[in-house]
Structure formats: C-alpha cells, structure tokens
Amino acid sequence: PRTASTEYSGRVSSALSNPYFTAFVEYVEREIAISGFSLVLTDTHDDPVRERRAVDEILSHRVDAMIVAPTADSGPVLDRLTRLQVPTVLIDRVPAGELAAGMDAIGVENIEPTALLVDHLARIGHTRIALVVPRPGLTTIAERAEGLHLWLERNGLTPDNCLVGHGPDPNDPASG
C-alpha cells in the first residue's frame, strides 16, 4: 500500500483534441488545485504503446492517483495500476468484465441515446443509417453500435439496413 502523498495526480487522456476531454481536464485541474494537488497530464492519442509509456512516466513521479481514459487495449495498464494499488478513476470508456474491477468510473450512456438518435433519423425519413467511427475496439464505439442494433431489433429490421464503418483516425496524420 502507498503511504506518503506527493500531491500529484496523473491523467492519461486518449485525445486532448476531443472537446469532451478538454472540458474534463479543465474541471479536474481546477478542483485538484483547490486541494493543493498538481496535475500531470499526457495524451496517448489512443495508442496502447503510448499509453503504457505515459503511465510508466507518470508513475515514476509517484503520483497519488490516476485518471485514465483507456485505449482499446488497456488491460496491461489497468492490471499494473491495480497491482500497485494506485487509486484509479476511468473516464468515458469502461472496459467490460474484470479489467476495471475495483476502479471507479465516470462515463456517459451510449446505447439508448444512440438508439434514440437512430429512431429520430428514421422518423424524419432516413432509410439507410451509417455509423462511422474513427477506430474499432473502444468500449464507447461498441456501445454506440449496440444502440444502432437495438433500434434495428426494436423495429424488426436487419443489420443490412444500416452501415457501420471506420473513417479516418483524427489522431493519425497519415489517415487524413
């Protein structure tokens, strides 16, 4: 168990260019400063290798806690944080199963809102609806696809009535 406080918190973000994460960082930084802590921040660009390096670097500063927006392959990172007993909060993406056991999480509901969005599009006349995502493997993406399929199921339609595809990754300059 960890005993001495360094008054540092680490934040591993997936993409600081994402307005969701930018607003979150501003809020967290303001709140932890009130408590006398400082924030160590890094951007992984949703790359599991960069995520592991970032966590290693932040842990070398003996932070008191971590806030992590997991990549599609965060298992080793989350296992390590659990083994080291680093208090960790996951944001936006919560891995299924045992990966996040013992960790707190902050996220949004993706399934039902996506189903409602698809329902709205269908009610205003759209007959083919596409879900285009920047990268597979993220829990938020899987939940949105589940919402799309939930709507199809509720309306007796098959997945042929919609398209699910992957667009360019906004964090990869070569994909633009």
C-alpha positions as CSV (number, residue, x, y, z in Angstrom):
1,P,0.0,0.0,0.0
2,R,1.0,3.5,-0.7
3,T,1.6,5.8,2.3
4,A,3.3,9.1,1.5
5,S,1.5,11.8,-0.5
6,T,3.3,13.5,-3.3
7,E,0.3,15.8,-4.0
8,Y,0.4,14.9,-7.7
9,S,-2.4,13.2,-9.7
10,G,-1.8,11.7,-13.1
11,R,-4.2,12.0,-16.0
12,V,-3.7,9.8,-19.1
13,S,-6.0,11.1,-21.8
14,S,-6.8,9.5,-25.1
15,A,-7.1,12.6,-27.2
16,L,-6.9,16.1,-25.8
17,S,-8.3,17.5,-29.1
18,N,-11.6,15.9,-28.1
19,P,-13.8,18.6,-26.5
20,Y,-15.2,16.1,-24.0
21,F,-11.7,15.5,-22.6
22,T,-10.6,19.1,-22.8
23,A,-13.6,20.3,-20.7
24,F,-13.0,17.4,-18.3
25,V,-9.3,18.3,-17.8
26,E,-10.1,21.9,-17.1
27,Y,-12.6,20.9,-14.4
28,V,-10.3,18.3,-12.8
29,E,-7.3,20.7,-12.8
30,R,-9.3,23.4,-11.1
31,E,-10.7,21.1,-8.5
32,I,-7.5,19.4,-7.6
33,A,-5.7,22.7,-7.3
34,I,-8.2,23.7,-4.6
35,S,-7.0,20.7,-2.7
36,G,-3.3,21.6,-3.1
37,F,-2.6,19.0,-5.8
38,S,-1.0,19.3,-9.2
39,L,-2.0,17.5,-12.3
40,V,0.5,15.6,-14.5
41,L,-1.1,15.3,-17.9
42,T,-0.3,13.3,-21.0
43,D,-2.1,12.5,-24.3
44,T,-1.9,8.9,-25.7
45,H,-3.7,9.6,-29.0
46,D,-5.5,6.3,-28.3
47,D,-2.3,4.3,-28.8
48,P,-1.8,1.5,-26.3
49,V,2.0,1.7,-26.6
50,R,2.0,5.4,-25.8
51,E,-0.5,4.7,-23.0
52,R,1.9,2.2,-21.4
53,R,4.8,4.7,-21.7
54,A,2.7,7.5,-20.3
55,V,1.6,5.5,-17.3
56,D,5.2,4.4,-16.6
57,E,6.4,8.1,-16.8
58,I,3.6,9.3,-14.6
59,L,4.1,6.5,-12.1
60,S,7.8,7.4,-11.9
61,H,6.6,10.7,-10.3
62,R,4.9,8.7,-7.5
63,V,1.5,10.2,-8.2
64,D,-1.2,9.7,-5.6
65,A,-3.9,8.8,-8.1
66,M,-4.6,8.3,-11.8
67,I,-7.4,9.3,-14.1
68,V,-7.3,7.2,-17.2
69,A,-9.3,7.3,-20.5
70,P,-8.5,3.7,-21.6
71,T,-7.4,2.8,-25.1
72,A,-8.8,-0.2,-26.8
73,D,-6.0,-2.4,-25.3
74,S,-5.6,-1.1,-21.7
75,G,-5.6,-4.4,-20.0
76,P,-1.9,-4.5,-19.0
77,V,-2.0,-0.8,-17.8
78,L,-5.1,-1.3,-15.7
79,D,-3.7,-4.6,-14.3
80,R,-0.5,-2.8,-13.3
81,L,-2.4,0.1,-11.6
82,T,-4.4,-2.5,-9.7
83,R,-1.3,-4.4,-8.6
84,L,0.4,-1.2,-7.5
85,Q,-2.7,-0.2,-5.6
86,V,-2.8,3.2,-7.3
87,P,-6.3,4.7,-6.8
88,T,-7.6,5.0,-10.4
89,V,-10.7,6.5,-12.0
90,L,-11.6,5.6,-15.5
91,I,-13.3,8.2,-17.7
92,D,-15.5,7.8,-20.7
93,R,-14.5,4.2,-21.5
94,V,-15.1,1.4,-19.1
95,P,-13.7,-1.9,-20.1
96,A,-16.0,-4.9,-19.7
97,G,-15.5,-7.6,-17.2
98,E,-12.7,-7.9,-14.7
99,L,-10.5,-5.3,-16.3
100,A,-11.9,-2.4,-14.3
101,A,-12.6,-4.4,-11.1
102,G,-12.0,-2.1,-8.1
103,M,-11.7,1.0,-10.1
104,D,-14.2,3.9,-10.1
105,A,-15.5,5.1,-13.5
106,I,-17.2,8.2,-14.9
107,G,-18.9,7.8,-18.3
108,V,-21.9,8.5,-20.3
109,E,-24.7,6.2,-21.5
110,N,-24.2,5.4,-25.2
111,I,-26.6,2.6,-26.1
112,E,-30.0,4.1,-25.5
113,P,-29.1,7.6,-26.8
114,T,-27.8,6.1,-30.0
115,A,-31.0,4.1,-30.4
116,L,-33.0,7.3,-29.9
117,L,-30.9,9.2,-32.4
118,V,-31.3,6.5,-35.0
119,D,-35.1,6.5,-34.2
120,H,-35.2,10.3,-34.8
121,L,-33.3,9.9,-38.2
122,A,-35.8,7.2,-39.3
123,R,-38.8,9.2,-38.3
124,I,-37.7,12.1,-40.5
125,G,-37.3,9.8,-43.5
126,H,-33.9,8.4,-43.5
127,T,-33.9,4.7,-44.6
128,R,-30.2,3.9,-44.5
129,I,-28.2,5.0,-41.5
130,A,-24.5,4.7,-41.1
131,L,-22.3,4.7,-38.0
132,V,-18.8,5.8,-39.0
133,V,-16.2,5.6,-36.2
134,P,-12.6,6.6,-36.1
135,R,-11.3,3.3,-34.7
136,P,-12.6,-0.1,-33.6
137,G,-12.1,-1.6,-30.2
138,L,-13.2,1.3,-27.9
139,T,-16.0,0.5,-25.5
140,T,-17.8,3.7,-26.4
141,I,-17.8,2.7,-30.1
142,A,-19.1,-0.8,-29.3
143,E,-21.9,0.7,-27.1
144,R,-22.9,3.0,-30.0
145,A,-23.0,0.1,-32.4
146,E,-25.1,-1.8,-29.9
147,G,-27.5,1.2,-29.8
148,L,-27.8,1.1,-33.5
149,H,-28.6,-2.6,-33.5
150,L,-31.0,-2.2,-30.6
151,W,-33.0,0.2,-32.7
152,L,-32.9,-2.2,-35.7
153,E,-34.2,-5.0,-33.4
154,R,-37.0,-2.8,-32.0
155,N,-38.1,-2.0,-35.5
156,G,-37.8,-5.5,-36.9
157,L,-35.0,-4.7,-39.3
158,T,-31.9,-6.5,-40.1
159,P,-28.4,-5.0,-39.9
160,D,-28.4,-4.8,-43.7
161,N,-30.5,-1.6,-43.3
162,C,-27.5,0.3,-41.8
163,L,-23.8,0.7,-42.4
164,V,-21.1,0.5,-39.8
165,G,-17.6,1.6,-40.9
166,H,-14.4,3.1,-39.9
167,G,-13.4,6.5,-41.0
168,P,-10.0,8.3,-40.7
169,D,-8.5,8.5,-37.3
170,P,-8.3,12.1,-36.3
171,N,-5.2,11.4,-34.2
172,D,-3.3,9.9,-37.2
173,P,-2.0,12.5,-39.7
174,A,-1.4,9.7,-42.3
175,S,-5.1,8.7,-42.2
176,G,-6.5,12.1,-43.2
